[in-house]
Amino acid sequence: MPRSSRAVALAATAALLAGCGSGETPAAPAGSGPEAVTGDVTVFAAASLTEAFTRIGKDFEAANPGTHVRFNFAGSSALAQQINQGAPADVFASAAPTNMKQVTDTGAVTAAPVVFVRNRLEIATPAGNPAKVTGLPDFARQELKIALCAEQVPCGAASKKVFQTAGVTPAPDTLEQDVKAVLSKVSLGEVDAALVYRTDVRAAGNKVTGLPFPEADSAVNDYPVAPVVKAPNVSGARAFIDWVLSDKGRAVLTDAGFAAP
């Protein structure tokens, strides 16, 4: 090797050794491995996702040791309001695009939510259907006790649409702020009939009787999910959404009665 080339090589070696001896670890090249997911992942999710997301959360934690999924289940309108007011959340899963738009319009979540499932309404009665409810026209009967979701939440907006389609003016005795509150009224026998999602009927098991009705096709709800812009755990938010969209996540959602988008 020429003397000049040997000098350059020795100088480069000395510089490398000096860098290693300084205590600094060279950065790993980009894309050299998956981003580690740890810590709490806070998910704000529509009440109708309670059973399915609770299962998905446990599966996610098992696959990602060191993580803990914390859920806030409520009506989508209430969740959107909480996020817009600065509540710390990593993920928002809404039961309708309208409530997701409430947070995309303010810039609180990314502008590209993904629809991951669909859901439709079903009539729910106490087990055995003691009032002999047969369809939507029964919701106009003054002698029956009826529970519906309030219009500002997705199940309430969908209910309003199916009643309009059927030409029925309902006579509700109570308007609840999320679908699980409606379902509770039915399962406890406090009302004769209600409109909930078919996934809620399935989750209630033998506590209620479900009655599908054709007008439900006019108000099928799309469920979008998105990470919150100010997510405390950005990598956790991204990983949780990926899990929901994975084959394992979709299998849980399908088993719960949700339909593919």
C-alpha distance (Angstrom), angle and dihedral (degrees) to the residues before:
residue distance angle dihedral
M1 . . .
P2 3.86 . .
R3 3.78 115.5 .
S4 3.84 92.9 -114.6
S5 3.82 93.4 52.0
R6 3.81 91.8 47.0
A7 3.80 90.0 52.9
V8 3.80 92.5 52.3
A9 3.82 91.7 49.7
L10 3.81 92.3 49.4
A11 3.79 91.0 49.5
A12 3.83 92.0 51.1
T13 3.81 91.2 48.7
A14 3.77 91.6 50.0
A15 3.80 91.3 50.6
L16 3.81 91.6 50.6
L17 3.81 92.2 49.4
A18 3.77 90.4 48.5
G19 3.78 91.2 53.0
C20 3.80 92.6 49.5
G21 3.77 91.5 48.6
S22 3.78 92.3 53.3
G23 3.81 91.8 76.3
E24 3.84 93.9 -114.5
T25 3.79 117.4 130.0
P26 3.79 114.4 -140.3
A27 3.81 111.1 -114.3
A28 3.79 116.1 -103.8
P29 3.79 113.3 -111.5
A30 3.79 115.9 -98.2
G31 3.77 113.7 -89.7
S32 3.82 92.8 18.8
G33 3.83 92.5 129.2
P34 3.82 145.3 -11.5
E35 3.77 118.9 -73.4
A36 3.79 110.3 -102.7
V37 3.81 115.3 -113.8
T38 3.80 116.1 -149.6
G39 3.77 140.8 142.8
D40 3.79 132.1 35.8
V41 3.80 120.9 -23.2
T42 3.80 111.2 -162.3
V43 3.78 114.6 -154.7
F44 3.80 123.5 -170.5
A45 3.81 105.2 -159.8
A46 3.79 138.9 171.9
A47 3.81 113.7 -95.9
S48 3.81 91.3 -116.4
L49 3.81 89.0 64.5
T50 3.81 93.1 59.4
E51 3.80 100.2 108.2
A52 3.80 97.9 35.5
F53 3.81 96.1 45.0
T54 3.79 92.6 44.7
R55 3.81 88.1 57.6
I56 3.80 91.9 43.7
G57 3.81 89.7 49.9
K58 3.81 91.8 55.0
D59 3.80 91.5 48.1
F60 3.81 90.5 48.5
E61 3.81 92.1 51.0
A62 3.82 91.2 49.3
A63 3.79 90.6 52.3
N64 3.82 93.0 44.8
P65 3.82 110.2 43.6
G66 3.77 111.3 -156.0
T67 3.80 94.8 37.0
H68 3.79 128.7 108.1
V69 3.80 122.3 -168.5
R70 3.79 114.8 -146.5
F71 3.80 116.4 -165.5
N72 3.77 131.9 -155.6
F73 3.82 106.3 -168.4
A74 3.80 117.6 -171.7
G75 3.78 143.5 116.9
S76 3.81 110.3 -46.5
S77 3.80 93.1 -123.4
A78 3.81 91.5 55.4
L79 3.80 91.5 47.2
A80 3.80 92.2 50.1
Q81 3.79 89.9 51.7
Q82 3.80 91.8 49.7
I83 3.82 91.9 50.8
N84 3.81 92.1 48.2
Q85 3.81 88.6 51.6
G86 3.81 90.4 55.9
A87 3.80 103.6 -97.3
P88 3.84 108.1 165.1
A89 3.79 108.3 -107.0
D90 3.79 135.4 149.3
V91 3.82 100.9 -163.8
F92 3.80 135.1 24.7
A93 3.82 120.0 -160.4
S94 3.80 112.1 -177.3
A95 3.80 130.3 -167.4
A96 3.80 90.7 -137.5
P97 3.83 139.2 26.0
T98 3.83 90.1 -123.6
N99 3.79 93.0 68.0
M100 3.79 92.4 42.3
K101 3.82 87.6 54.0
Q102 3.79 88.5 57.3
V103 3.80 88.7 67.0
T104 3.80 99.4 34.6
D105 3.82 89.3 54.9
T106 3.80 90.6 57.5
G107 3.81 93.4 43.4
A108 3.79 92.5 -116.5
V109 3.81 92.5 129.1
T110 3.78 133.7 26.7
A111 3.78 116.8 -76.9
A112 3.80 93.4 -120.3
P113 3.81 110.8 66.8
V114 3.80 115.6 176.1
V115 3.82 122.3 -133.5
F116 3.79 104.7 -133.8
V117 3.85 104.8 170.6
R118 3.79 143.3 4.8
N119 3.80 130.0 -138.7
R120 3.79 137.7 -172.2
L121 3.77 137.3 -159.3
E122 3.78 127.7 -99.5
I123 3.79 132.8 -175.6
A124 3.79 111.7 -108.3
T125 3.79 125.0 -162.2
P126 3.80 132.4 172.0
A127 3.81 112.0 -81.4
G128 3.77 111.1 -65.7
N129 3.82 93.5 16.8
P130 3.84 95.5 -106.9
A131 3.83 93.4 -173.6
K132 3.82 90.7 54.7
V133 3.80 94.2 -126.3
T134 3.81 111.5 -175.4
G135 3.80 106.6 173.9
L136 3.79 149.2 -27.6
P137 3.85 95.1 -58.2
D138 3.81 88.1 69.2
F139 3.82 89.0 66.1
A140 3.82 88.0 72.4
R141 3.81 93.1 57.5
Q142 3.80 108.1 112.8
E143 3.81 93.3 -154.1
L144 3.81 92.8 61.2
K145 3.79 124.3 82.4
I146 3.81 108.2 -126.6
A147 3.83 131.8 -170.1
L148 3.79 124.4 -164.1
C149 3.78 136.8 167.6
A150 3.80 117.0 -101.3
E151 3.81 112.3 -98.9
Q152 3.81 95.2 -113.2
V153 3.80 92.6 65.4
P154 3.82 120.7 72.4
C155 3.81 96.8 -110.5
G156 3.81 89.0 51.4
A157 3.80 93.8 49.3
A158 3.79 90.3 48.4
S159 3.81 90.8 47.9
K160 3.80 91.2 53.0
K161 3.78 90.2 52.4
V162 3.82 95.7 50.2
F163 3.81 91.6 48.3
Q164 3.80 89.6 51.8
T165 3.80 89.6 49.3
A166 3.82 90.8 50.9
G167 3.80 93.9 43.4
V168 3.81 90.9 -123.1
T169 3.80 126.7 140.9
P170 3.81 105.7 -152.9
A171 3.80 124.1 -144.6
P172 3.82 103.6 -148.7
D173 3.78 120.6 -172.0
T174 3.81 93.1 -162.3
L175 3.81 136.9 20.7
E176 3.79 114.9 -156.0
Q177 3.81 131.2 -158.7
D178 3.81 96.0 -129.5
V179 3.78 138.3 17.3
K180 3.81 95.1 -109.7
A181 3.80 90.4 60.5
V182 3.81 88.4 53.5
L183 3.79 91.3 48.1
S184 3.80 90.7 50.7
K185 3.82 90.5 56.4
V186 3.80 89.0 54.7
S187 3.79 98.5 44.1
L188 3.81 90.7 49.5
G189 3.79 91.1 50.8
E190 3.81 93.0 -118.6
V191 3.82 92.3 129.2
D192 3.80 134.5 32.2
A193 3.79 96.9 -135.4
A194 3.80 143.3 -1.9
L195 3.77 142.4 173.1
V196 3.80 115.5 -114.1
Y197 3.79 134.6 147.7
R198 3.77 119.2 -77.6
T199 3.82 87.4 -119.5
D200 3.80 88.8 61.1
V201 3.80 91.3 51.3
R202 3.79 89.0 52.5
A203 3.81 92.1 47.3
A204 3.82 91.5 51.7
G205 3.80 91.9 57.8
N206 3.81 114.8 -173.7
K207 3.81 93.3 -7.1
V208 3.81 91.5 85.2
T209 3.78 140.3 26.2
G210 3.79 117.4 -129.8
L211 3.80 124.9 -147.1
P212 3.82 118.3 -169.1
F213 3.81 115.0 -148.9
P214 3.83 130.2 -165.5
E215 3.81 97.2 -125.0
A216 3.83 88.9 66.6
D217 3.80 87.4 81.5
S218 3.81 88.8 70.5
A219 3.81 93.9 63.3
V220 3.78 110.8 37.9
N221 3.81 110.8 161.6
D222 3.80 122.9 -135.0
Y223 3.82 114.3 -149.0
P224 3.84 115.2 -146.5
V225 3.81 125.8 -167.9
A226 3.81 129.2 -163.7
P227 3.81 141.0 162.5
V228 3.79 117.9 -105.0
V229 3.81 113.3 -114.1
K230 3.81 93.9 -131.1
A231 3.80 93.4 42.0
P232 3.82 111.1 161.4
N233 3.82 88.5 -145.9
V234 3.80 107.6 38.3
S235 3.80 96.7 171.3
G236 3.80 90.4 45.2
A237 3.81 91.7 52.2
R238 3.78 91.9 50.4
A239 3.81 92.8 46.5
F240 3.81 94.0 48.0
I241 3.80 92.6 51.4
D242 3.81 90.0 47.9
W243 3.82 88.4 53.1
V244 3.82 92.0 50.4
L245 3.82 89.3 51.9
S246 3.81 93.8 45.2
D247 3.80 124.6 98.1
K248 3.82 89.6 -103.1
G249 3.79 92.8 52.5
R250 3.79 93.4 45.2
A251 3.81 90.7 50.3
V252 3.81 90.5 58.1
L253 3.79 91.9 47.2
T254 3.81 92.7 48.4
D255 3.80 90.8 49.3
A256 3.81 88.2 53.8
G257 3.81 90.7 55.9
F258 3.79 101.5 -99.6
A259 3.81 118.6 139.6
A260 3.78 126.4 -133.3
P261 3.82 114.4 -102.0
